[in-house]
Amino acid sequence: MNPVNKILTSTDKLKIAIQKSGRLNEDSMKLLKECGIDISSGVNRLKTEASNFPMEVFFLRDDDIPQYVEDGVADIGIVGENVVFEKNKKITVVEKLGFGKCRLSIAVGRNEQYEDVQYLQGKKIATSYPVILQNFLTDQGIEADIHEISGSVEIAPGIGLAHAICDLVSSGSTLFMNGLREVQTILKSEAALVKYPNIGVAQQQLLEKLLFRIQAVKKAKNNKYVLLNAPNHNLDKIIALLPGMKSPTVLPLATEGWSSVHSVLNETAFWDIIEQLKALGAQGILVVPIEKMII
């Protein structure tokens, strides 16, 4: 049989579980698209396949993804670290993905006199994350009464159910609207790619191909391609600011005494370096997003 026309079985494919709706679904699908993987995500579909990569996709509740991966029903999954640590399943985090960032924090009433974690001693704390919270309290030597509730955690202090809450925080606006303030972060979380520990050889090879693409996309997002015109008398100083992946590309301009310099800048240092370049006489600075970055 011609290999191009071979029909792939489920054992030839990489099975991935992602959240079926919400922010992580959107970001996960976007990441796979940026990796060049075309996936149809029809309304209410729980399973689909990629058209140009040997991959099956399961759309699941985020809380269920660790169990599906531990059981080997899915080879890999994309899920928040908060869920990974709370469910405590036998799965392996292979890559942090840089999106879905949030934090799990303790919050108390706006007027409560909270000075340190000792405030929590003997208190009632409402949360949807009892495992992570208990581990934190144990590490701090605190004994407290944990009330596990599945939603609307922020209302608990207002109705007398708890003295404090432990919940996910993004902007903090929900806490503010419910008369609460954040006082202690116990976990910083982001989306992660997790895998089944006993993943098959064929699936591991496909996972490595996927990781190669994911890492190329992540590197591109963290860097910018910079083009500028530099006066030759300051060229050495400008090059010293722009190491690039190996070294900048320098081309002579038609105008005597000037060169065109091309390089890559990490986004975290971007503005400081741009200001220094301008001080050295750089002109016509162009900053271009990078779609993929292979090193």
N, C-alpha and C positions, 0 to 999 in steps of 0.2 A: 504494500500500500504506500502511496506517495505520502511522505511525512507531512506535507502541507495540507493534505486533505484528511489527515487522521482525525477521527472524532475523539475528543478528550473525555475521559470518564471523570467521575468526581475525585478519584484518587490521583488524577493528574493535575488537579487544580488546587489553588490556594483558597481556602474558605475563610472569609473575614466577616466578623460581626461588628456592626456599627449601630449607633442609636437610631431608632426609627423616626424620631422627630425631634425638633428643638435645635438649639445652637450647635451642639456637637455633631448632629447629623449634617447640617449645612457646611460646617467647617471640614468634616471628614470627607464629604463628597467633593468639596472644592479641592482638597489636598490630592485626592485620587485623580481628579481631572488634571491638576497641575503636573501630576506624574505621568500624564499621557494615557491614562486608563479611562476608557469610555464605558460608562455604566448607565443603564436605563433605570430610573427610579420612579416608576409609575405610582399613582395614588393608591394607598393601602396595600402595596405589594410588600410581602414579607421576605421574598427571596428573588434574586435576579442574578444575571451573569454579566461579566465584562465582554465586550465585543472584540477587543483587541489584546487581551491579556488573559491567561488561564486562571480566572478568579471567579468564585461564587461569593455573593454578598448576602448576608442575613441581616434584616432590619429588626432589631430587638429593643426591649426596654433596657436602659443603661444598667439597672441593677442586676439584670439577668446575664449580662455579657460575661462577667468573670466565671460564672458557673458553666456556661456553654463552652468556654475556652478550657477550663479545667477538665471537663468531661471529654474534650477532643471533638466535640460536635463542630466547633469552629477551630481552625488552626491558629488564628490570630484575632485580635479585636482592638478597637479603638474605644477607650473609656477613660473617664477622669481618674486621676490618682486617688481622689477621695473615695471613690467607689472601690478601687483596687484594695486600699488599706482597710476599708470598712468590711468588705466581704471576706478578706483574708483567705483567698483561695490559693491553690497551688498553681500559680501562673507566674510567668517571668516578664518583667518590663524590659523591652528591648530598645525602645527609643522614646524620648520625650518629644512631643510634637510642636510645642510652642503656642498652641491656641487653647481656648477654654480655660484661661487662667482665672483662678479665684482663690479664696482662702477660707479655711474653716476657723471660726473665731468664737470666743466667748463674748456675750453682750449682756449688759445689765441695764436696769432702769436709768434714765438720764440723770436723775438726782441721787443715785446711790453713791456712797463713799467707798469706791473701789480703789485700793492702793496696790495690792498684789494678789497672787493666787490664794493666799490664806483666806481671803474673803469668802471663797467657795467652800471652806470647811463646814460640813454639816448642812449645806444648802441644798435646795432642790433645783436641778438643772434639766430643762427640757431640750431634747435633741432628736434628730433623725440619724445620728451617728454615734450610737452608744459604745461601739467597740473602740473607735479612735479616742473618744472622750475618756473612757475608762482607762485606756493606756496612758493618756496624758495625766490624769489625776493620780494614778498609781506612781508614775515617775516623779510627781511633785509631792508625794506623801499626803495627798488630800483624800479624805473620805467624804463623799457627797451622795445624795440620792438622785439617781438618773431616771428621768421619766422619758421613755421612748415614745415619740409621736411621729406620724408619717408626713405631716404637712402643717402649714400655718403655725410654725414654731414660734414666730414673733409675737403671737397673741398670748402666749402662756403666762408671762409675768403680769400682764394687764388683767387677766381673769383669775389671778391667784393660784395658778397651777404650779408655778415655779418662781424662784428668785432670780434665775438667770437662764439664758439659752446658749446653746452651741449650734451654730448654723453656718451655712455657706454665705459669704459676703462678697459682693462684687463692687458696687459703688457705695454701698452703705445707706442708700436712700430709703430702702424698706425698713431698716432699723430706725432711722430718724422718724419716719411717719408713724411708727409704733411706739415712740417715746423711749427708744433704747439707744445705747451707745456701745461701740465696740471697745473692749478693754484688753483682750488677749488673743493673739493669733496662735493657734496650735498646729496648723498645717497649711502650707502653701501648695496648691494643686494646679495641675494643667493636664491636658489630654495626653495619653500615653498609648503607645502600641504595645500590646501584650501578646504573649504566645503560649501555646500548649507545650508543657515541658518535654513531652515525648513526640514532638512533631516529626513527621516522616522525612526521609532524605529528600524526596522530590519537592515536598512542600518547603523544606529549609532552603533549598536552592532558589525556589521562587521568592521566598521571603527575602533572601539576600539581594535579589534583583530589585525587589520593591524598596528595600532599605536604601539601596544605591540611589534610586530616583528620589526618595523622600529627602535624603541628606543633601542632594543637589539642589532641591527646591528650597530647603531651609537655609543653606548657605547663600543662595541668591537673595533671599529676603533680608538677610542680615548685612548685605553689602550693596554698594552703589558703584556704577561705572562712571568715572570722572574724566572729562576731557577739558583741557585748558591750554591757553597760550601763555608761555613763560618767557621772560627776558633772560637771555643767555647769561648775563652777569650774575643772576641769582639761581641759575639752573641747578647747581649742586645742592643748594639749600632746599629747593623745592622738591627735588628727587628724594632727599632725605626724609621729607614728610610723607612721601607717597611710595611706600615699599611695594604695594601691589601684591600679587600672588607670588612673584619672584622679584621682579623689578619693573619699573614703569617703562612703557614704550615711548621713545623720544624721536620725533621726526622734525627735520628743519622746515621752517616756514619760508614762503617766498620773500617775506619781509626780512631783511638782514637784521641779525641780532636777536631773533626770536625763534622759539621752537614750540612745537605742539607736543604736549605730554598727555599720555593716556594711562590710567591706572584704576585700581579698585580700592574703595574705602569702606571700612567697617562702619555701619550706621551709628554705633555708639560713640565713635570719635569724630563723626562727620562734621558737625558745626565748628568745633574747636579748630580742626585742621583747615577748613575752608577759610576761616578768619585769618589764620596764619599765612595761607597761600595769597590772600589778597594783600596782606601787609608786605609780602615779598614781590608784589607787582604782577601777580598772575591776573590774566584778563580772559574774558569770554569763557567763563567756567560753565560747563554743561554737566548736569548730573542726570544719569539715565538709569532707570530700574533694570535689574538683571533678572531674566526669566528663569534660567538654569545656570548653575555654576559647578563645573566638574573640575576637581583638582587632582 
